[in-house]
Amino acid sequence: MRNVDSLVESLIESMLETILELAERIRKMDEEEFEQWKQRWKQQLKHAPAQQFYTLKEVASMLRLSERTIFRYIHSGRIKAVKTGKKWIIPREEIEKITLGR
């Protein structure tokens, strides 16, 4: 039972760190900046229709978040991804959910 409690506590700490990091980024971003970022993101999606999957590193770069944050999103279930060998593959739809569903 202690192992489960420890795991839950660790998961909660990780999720809290992610939430605080995102809250800080959002606080620093004004509405106009967010709208510009969202428009850039939509343009990127329009110009890359053939690419349906992205690596963790690509997603981190596109969202301007750390790879660790994207990794936390995957492990918390916020982003669905598949591990192939040593790389995580993230479907385009998952990225759209995060960016457009703010």
ABEGO torsion letter per residue (X at the ends): XAAAAAAAAAAAAAAAAAAAAAAAAAAABBAAAAAAAAAAAAAAAAABAABABBBAAAAAAAAGBBAAAAAAAAAAGABBBBBBEABBBBBAAAAAAAAAAX
